[in-house]
Amino acid sequence: MPAAVRIRPADEADVPLILRFIRELADYERLLHEVVATEERLRRTLFGPWPGAEVVIAEDGGEPVGFALFFHNYSTFLAQPGLYLEDLYVRPEARGRGIGRALLAHLARLARERECGRLEWWVLDWNEAAIRFYHSLGARPMDEWTVFRLTGDGLARLADESRDSGEIN
């Protein structure tokens, strides 16, 4: 890790910074129009009674330059938890200094400390620079898998089937 880089857990005071990083990442990924996150929602879902994810902040010389947002998943085949990296972002002016690698190394260390069997993430197909970087770390794409997502109306319709079927929770 570069000498001046520090990785620290985010706290509730970092919520405005986290939202700013999310919006910068979404802009880079050409998905800013999809961001509906708010400070209030992040505060509740990251620092409330049931945190849905964890965040670490990368600082270079005391200046926040990137973040990683991650959460636990589980592998039935390994019978072990894993870490899933939802977002990794380093500001453009700070790239090329080892900060992304330091964030991933930090998560790899956490995964080992927590006895996780793997660390995984998705990358957009067009992001060739990130794909090359991930290959350089020894990460390999899972080409035999296709990601599915259920959101919005489809999610609501399926959820309604559960309610309508008379299931007892």
C-alpha positions in Angstrom: 0.0 0.0 0.0 1.3 3.5 -0.8 2.8 5.0 2.4 0.4 8.0 2.6 -2.7 5.8 1.9 -4.9 4.9 4.8 -8.0 2.6 4.6 -10.5 3.2 7.4 -14.0 2.1 8.2 -16.7 4.7 7.3 -18.8 6.1 10.0 -22.1 8.0 10.0 -20.4 11.3 9.5 -19.1 10.0 6.1 -22.6 9.6 4.6 -22.4 12.8 2.5 -19.0 11.7 1.2 -20.3 8.1 0.5 -23.2 9.6 -1.5 -20.8 11.8 -3.4 -18.6 8.8 -4.3 -21.6 6.8 -5.4 -22.7 9.6 -7.7 -19.2 10.0 -9.1 -19.0 6.2 -9.7 -22.4 6.2 -11.4 -21.4 9.1 -13.6 -18.2 7.2 -14.7 -20.3 4.1 -15.4 -22.8 6.2 -17.4 -25.6 5.3 -14.9 -26.0 8.5 -13.0 -29.7 8.7 -14.1 -30.3 5.5 -12.0 -29.1 6.9 -8.7 -31.9 7.4 -6.3 -29.8 7.1 -3.1 -30.2 9.8 -0.5 -28.2 10.7 2.6 -31.1 9.7 4.8 -31.5 6.3 3.1 -27.8 5.6 3.3 -27.7 6.6 6.9 -30.6 4.2 7.7 -29.3 1.3 5.6 -25.6 1.5 6.4 -25.6 2.7 10.0 -29.1 1.9 11.3 -30.2 -1.1 13.4 -29.7 -3.6 10.5 -26.8 -2.4 8.3 -27.0 -3.9 4.9 -23.4 -3.3 3.9 -20.1 -1.9 5.2 -18.0 0.9 3.7 -14.3 1.6 3.9 -12.8 5.0 2.8 -9.4 5.4 1.2 -7.5 8.5 2.2 -4.3 9.7 0.6 -2.5 12.3 2.7 -5.6 12.7 4.8 -7.8 13.4 1.7 -10.6 11.0 0.9 -9.9 9.6 -2.6 -12.0 6.4 -2.9 -14.2 3.9 -1.2 -15.4 0.3 -1.3 -18.9 -0.8 -0.3 -19.3 -4.5 0.5 -21.4 -7.1 2.3 -21.4 -10.7 3.2 -22.9 -13.4 1.0 -22.8 -17.2 1.5 -21.5 -20.1 -0.5 -23.4 -23.4 0.1 -20.8 -25.3 -1.8 -18.0 -24.0 0.5 -20.2 -23.8 3.5 -18.6 -20.4 4.2 -19.5 -16.8 4.0 -18.0 -14.6 1.3 -17.5 -10.9 0.7 -19.3 -9.3 -2.2 -17.8 -6.0 -3.4 -20.7 -3.9 -4.6 -18.8 -0.7 -5.4 -15.1 0.2 -5.7 -14.2 3.7 -6.7 -11.1 5.8 -6.8 -11.3 9.4 -8.0 -9.7 9.9 -11.4 -7.0 12.2 -10.1 -5.9 9.5 -7.6 -5.8 6.6 -10.0 -2.6 4.8 -10.9 -1.2 5.2 -7.4 -2.1 1.8 -6.0 -5.2 3.0 -4.1 -7.6 0.5 -5.8 -5.2 -2.3 -5.1 -4.9 -1.2 -1.5 -8.7 -1.2 -1.1 -9.0 -4.7 -2.6 -6.0 -5.9 -0.5 -7.9 -4.6 2.6 -11.0 -6.5 1.6 -9.0 -9.6 1.0 -7.5 -9.3 4.5 -11.0 -8.8 6.0 -12.2 -11.9 4.1 -9.5 -14.0 5.5 -10.0 -12.7 9.0 -13.7 -13.5 8.8 -13.0 -16.9 7.4 -14.6 -16.1 4.0 -14.1 -18.5 1.2 -14.1 -15.9 -1.5 -14.2 -12.2 -2.5 -16.2 -11.5 -5.6 -17.6 -8.6 -7.7 -19.0 -7.7 -11.1 -17.5 -5.4 -13.7 -19.1 -3.8 -16.7 -18.1 -5.5 -19.9 -16.9 -2.3 -21.5 -14.6 -1.4 -18.6 -11.5 -2.8 -20.1 -9.1 -1.0 -17.8 -10.8 -2.5 -14.7 -10.8 -5.9 -16.3 -7.1 -5.8 -17.0 -6.5 -4.6 -13.5 -8.5 -7.4 -12.0 -6.7 -10.0 -14.2 -3.4 -8.6 -12.9 -4.5 -9.4 -9.3 -5.2 -13.0 -10.3 -9.0 -12.6 -10.4 -10.9 -14.5 -13.1 -14.2 -13.9 -14.8 -17.0 -16.4 -14.1 -18.0 -16.7 -17.8 -20.3 -19.7 -17.2 -22.7 -17.6 -15.1 -25.3 -15.1 -16.2 -26.5 -12.5 -13.8 -30.3 -12.1 -13.3 -32.0 -9.2 -11.5 -35.5 -8.7 -10.4 -36.6 -5.1 -9.7 -39.5 -2.7 -9.8 -42.8 -4.2 -11.1 -41.4 -7.7 -11.6 -40.2 -7.8 -8.0 -43.6 -6.4 -6.8 -45.6 -9.0 -8.8 -43.5 -11.9 -7.5 -43.7 -10.6 -3.9 -47.5 -10.3 -4.3 -47.7 -14.0 -5.2 -46.3 -14.8 -1.8 -48.8 -12.6 0.0 -51.7 -13.9 -2.2 -50.8 -17.6 -1.7 -51.7 -17.5 1.9 -48.1 -18.3 3.1 -47.5 -17.7 6.7 -44.3 -15.8 7.6 
